Amino acid sequence: MQELTIIGGGLAGCEAAYQAAKRGARVRLFEMRPKTPTKIHQTDDLAELVCSNSLKSNTLDKASGLLKWEMRRLDSLIIAAADASSVPAGSALAVDRRKFAAFITSRLKNHPNIEIEREEIESVPDSPTIVASGPLTSEKLAASIQETLGGGFLNFFDAVAPIVDADSLDFETLFLASRYDKGDAAYWNSALSEAKYDELRDALVSAEKTESHNDEDVPYFESCMPIEEMATRGRLTMRFGPLRGAGLTDPKTDRWPFAAVQLRAENAEATMFNLVGFQTRLKWGEQTRVLRLIPGLQNVEIVRFGVIHKNIFLNSPSVLKPTFGSQMREDLFFAGQLTGVEGYVESAAAGLMAGINAARAWNDQEPLVFPRETVLGSLAHYITNADAKHFQPMNSNWALLPPIEPPAGRKKWKKEEKAPLYVQRGQEALENFLKAEG
């Protein structure tokens, strides 16, 4: 039987290798370092963390905490390594980077079903494969992925507007409408007076911005111009761009507002909304501060911050199944940030699901689709069911999960009420799922 090739020794590739190998698959894990070094890695270990050493919240009041619980339940190598190398960090799970990477490297090197190859892969093999090459995939491998998937399915620039939690919006202040009443009313709109528009523009111009995330700065496309850059080009530039109020009749005044900010539903349940045209490089704290100046967003909570930097990720709704398998080939899977999940733990979670399903394919078993009530299942559902035209990477958050309706007479849950309900439902769903699958 053919071996399972895994490309990439980061968090997703290592988790995928472990999950596949423990299910009997013979795995060859390819990592290009140290033969092909990078400018940011300092060791030869697998799964080296190069940015933060925090894996975010470890408690069940956050979706990232429930995701870790689910992964522990499925014997995640990455979470086991984090638990074994943890350092004090309050409610977060933070790690000693070297101990963390050494733990993972040792476990994989000593696994009888895993062979580690220190070699760069430049093309997608025509044998069972998981591609977990990350957001800075080499040009040659990226070109091979394009060819394998039929072309046109890789995004090379991550130009993202903030995505916000619907529960944090003031829908009494916003109004529902589509421009010039064309089609169904599909956007929630915030009306800006001239004074409020000027206040927002001044805040955007003066806010702190991030540096480039890569060695070379990213040239802006006019279609994904940062909103703060647009604000510097003239007082009314935004008003005649994404913040135009023309055609949007505010029911409170029966007139078009001076300007308007539009919010578009990010998922079918409308638990998350995207700020139309608000691609941004503002620092994360600044994004929250500035957005809260917008009427109806005064208490907004951002579930996915805006970024603009060089990045490579699949347009997953067009090419992937919720099993992380390719729609084009039964034996080709993808994992990690390349699939459109974002964050350390989310990348490992994608690797976990891809590894399980690649092993099942290797063993001639049907792949698994995790239940939507779990964070695992909701991540998989999001990246394969989002609107392909507007697809943006996503990390774990409660708004990804199917909503639980509040009791009669109440419009929504209080923030502190929601988490225990989602946790109980998710844990029960995973236990029932695992029991059913044997």
LUMMARKOL-872757 format. One line per 5 residues: number of its first residue (from 1); for each residue x, y, z of C-alpha. Coordinates in steps of 0.2 Angstrom, whole numbers. Each point is the difference from the previous one (the first is absolute). Layout:
# LUMMARKOL-872757
NUM> X:Y:Z; ...
***
This chain:
# LUMMARKOL-872757
1> 0:0:0; 6:18:-4; 7:11:14; -9:15:5; 10:16:-4
6> -2:15:11; 8:16:-6; 5:12:14; 6:-2:17; -9:14:9
11> -15:-3:12; -12:-6:-13; 12:-12:-8; 6:-7:16; -18:-3:7
16> -5:-8:-16; 15:-11:0; -4:-6:18; -18:-3:-3; 2:-9:-16
21> 15:-11:7; -10:-5:16; -14:-7:-12; 13:-11:-9; 5:11:-15
26> 18:0:-5; 5:18:-1; 14:9:-8; 1:18:8; 10:12:-11
31> 7:16:8; 13:10:-10; 9:7:15; 15:0:3; 5:-5:-18
36> -10:15:-6; 0:13:15; -11:15:3; 3:17:7; -11:-2:15
41> 3:-18:7; 14:-2:12; 1:-19:3; -2:-16:-11; -15:-6:11
46> -17:-3:-8; -14:11:5; 10:14:6; -10:15:5; 7:16:-8
51> -13:13:6; -9:0:17; 3:-14:12; -19:1:5; -13:-12:-6
56> -14:11:7; -13:-4:13; 1:-17:9; -17:3:8; -17:-5:-5
61> -7:17:-1; 8:3:-17; -3:-10:-16; 19:-3:0; -1:-8:16
66> -14:-12:-6; 11:-4:-15; 14:-5:11; -11:-11:10; -6:-9:-16
71> 18:-2:-6; 5:-7:17; -15:-12:-2; 7:-6:-16; 18:-2:6
76> 8:15:-8; 19:0:-1; 1:19:-1; -11:3:16; 9:-14:9
81> 16:9:-4; -7:16:6; -6:-7:16; 17:-8:3; 10:16:-3
86> -12:13:7; 6:15:9; -10:12:11; -12:11:-10; -16:2:10
91> -15:-7:-9; 10:-2:-17; 10:-16:-5; 18:7:-3; 15:-11:-3
96> 19:-1:1; 3:0:-19; 15:-11:0; -7:-13:12; -16:0:-10
101> 9:-3:-17; 12:-12:8; -15:-10:7; -9:-1:-17; 16:-4:-10
106> 5:-14:12; -18:-8:0; 0:0:-19; 18:-6:-2; -3:-15:11
111> -17:-5:-8; 2:-17:-9; -12:6:-14; 8:17:-4; 16:3:-10
116> 6:18:0; 8:7:-16; 10:16:1; -3:5:-18; -10:14:-9
121> -15:-6:-11; -3:10:-15; -15:-8:-8; -16:-9:6; 3:-19:-1
126> -12:-11:-9; -1:-12:15; -10:2:17; 5:17:6; -4:13:13
131> 7:18:-4; 3:10:15; 13:12:-7; -7:15:9; -4:18:-5
136> 18:3:-8; 0:-15:-11; 14:1:-13; -4:6:-18; 3:-17:-8
141> -11:-9:12; -13:13:-1; 0:-1:-19; -1:-19:1; -15:2:12
146> -8:11:-13; 2:-12:-14; -6:-15:11; -16:9:5; -4:7:-17
151> 7:18:2; -7:16:8; -3:-7:17; 15:8:10; -1:17:7
156> 17:9:1; -5:15:10; -9:-1:17; -11:16:-1; -12:-2:13
161> -13:12:8; -5:-3:18; -13:-13:4; -11:4:15; -12:-10:12
166> -18:3:-4; -4:0:19; 10:15:3; -9:11:-13; -14:12:4
171> -13:-4:-13; -12:13:7; 13:13:-7; 4:-9:-16; -12:-1:-14
176> -3:-14:-13; 0:5:-18; 8:-4:-17; 6:15:-11; -14:7:-10
181> -11:-14:6; 7:-12:-12; -4:-18:5; -3:-5:17; 6:11:14
186> 17:-9:3; 11:13:10; -1:7:17; 5:19:-1; 6:13:12
191> -5:17:-5; 14:13:2; -3:19:2; 13:11:-7; 7:4:17
196> 1:-19:4; 8:-4:-17; 13:13:3; 3:-7:18; 2:-17:-7
201> 12:6:-14; 11:9:12; 1:-15:11; 5:-11:-15; 14:12:-5
206> 8:2:17; -2:-18:6; 16:-11:2; 3:-12:-14; 10:-17:-1
211> 16:-2:-9; 1:-12:-15; -2:-19:5; 13:-5:-13; 17:5:-6
216> -7:10:-14; -15:11:1; -16:-4:-9; -5:11:-14; -18:5:2
221> -13:-4:-13; -13:13:-2; -13:-13:4; 7:-3:17; 7:17:5
226> 1:1:19; -14:11:6; 13:11:10; 10:3:-16; -16:5:-9
231> -4:12:14; 17:9:-3; -4:3:-19; -13:13:3; -14:5:12
236> -14:-8:-11; 10:-14:-8; -9:-13:12; -17:8:-3; 1:-3:-18
241> 7:-17:3; -5:-14:12; -8:13:12; -12:8:-13; -18:2:7
246> -8:3:-17; -15:-12:-3; -1:-5:18; -16:7:7; 1:2:19
251> -18:-4:7; 4:12:15; 2:15:-12; -8:-7:-16; 16:7:-8
256> 17:-6:-6; 13:3:13; 16:11:-3; 9:-17:1; -3:-18:5
261> 10:-15:6; -7:-16:-6; 1:-17:8; -2:-16:-10; -5:-17:8
266> 16:-11:1; -10:-17:2; -17:-7:-3; -5:2:18; 5:19:0
271> 9:-2:16; 15:9:-7; 1:16:-11; 13:6:-12; 3:19:-1
276> -1:4:-18; 16:8:-7; 9:1:16; 16:-9:-4; 12:7:12
281> 18:-1:7; -4:9:17; 6:-8:15; -13:-11:8; -3:11:15
286> -3:14:-11; -12:-9:-11; -11:-3:15; 1:19:5; -3:7:-17
291> -15:-12:-4; -8:4:16; -2:18:-7; -13:-6:-13; -18:1:6
296> -7:-17:4; 18:-7:3; 3:9:16; 2:-17:9; 7:-10:-14
301> 10:-15:2; 12:-6:-14; 1:-18:-3; 13:2:-15; 11:15:-1
306> 4:8:-16; 17:-3:-8; 8:4:-17; 16:-10:-3; 7:-13:-12
311> -7:-17:3; -5:-15:-9; -16:-9:4; -12:-11:-10; -17:6:-5
316> -6:-15:10; -19:2:-3; 4:-3:-19; 13:-15:2; -2:-9:17
321> -12:-11:9; -4:1:19; 11:-15:1; 15:11:-5; 1:-11:-16
326> 1:8:-17; -15:0:-11; 11:-5:-15; 10:-15:8; -6:-13:13
331> 18:-2:6; 5:18:2; -3:10:16; 5:17:6; 3:6:18
336> 5:15:10; -1:19:-5; 0:-5:-18; -18:-5:2; -6:17:7
341> 0:-4:19; 10:12:10; 10:-2:16; 12:-13:7; -13:-11:8
346> -12:2:-15; 14:-5:-12; 4:-16:11; -19:-3:0; 0:0:-19
351> 14:-12:0; -8:-11:13; -16:-2:-11; 10:-2:-16; 11:-13:8
356> -14:-10:6; -9:0:-17; 16:-3:-10; 3:-16:11; -18:-5:-3
361> 2:2:-19; 16:-10:2; -9:-14:9; -15:0:-13; -12:8:13
366> -12:14:-2; 6:17:5; -7:9:15; -10:17:1; 1:6:18
371> -17:7:7; -3:19:-2; -4:1:18; 19:-3:3; 13:14:-3
376> 9:-13:-11; -15:-3:-11; -4:19:-1; 17:4:-6; -1:-13:-13
381> -18:6:-5; 5:18:-1; 15:-2:-11; -10:-11:-12; -17:8:0
386> 5:19:1; -4:11:-15; 14:-4:-12; 0:18:-7; 3:8:17
391> 10:-15:9; 11:6:14; 10:-10:12; -7:-3:17; 5:-5:18
396> -11:-9:13; -15:11:8; -17:-4:6; -8:9:-15; 6:-15:-11
401> -11:-12:9; -19:-2:-4; -9:12:12; -10:-5:15; -16:9:0
406> -3:10:16; -16:-3:10; -17:8:-5; -1:18:3; 19:3:-2
411> 10:6:-15; 17:-7:5; 10:-8:13; 11:9:12; 18:-2:-4
416> 3:-10:16; -15:-12:-3; 5:-5:-18; 17:-9:3; -7:-14:12
421> -14:-4:-12; 12:-2:-15; 12:-10:11; -12:-12:6; -8:-2:-17
426> 17:-2:-9; 7:-13:13; -16:-10:-1; 1:0:-19; 18:-5:-1
431> -3:-14:12; -15:-7:-9; 9:2:-17; 15:-10:7; -11:-13:7
436> -9:-2:-16; 16:-2:-10; 6:-13:12
***
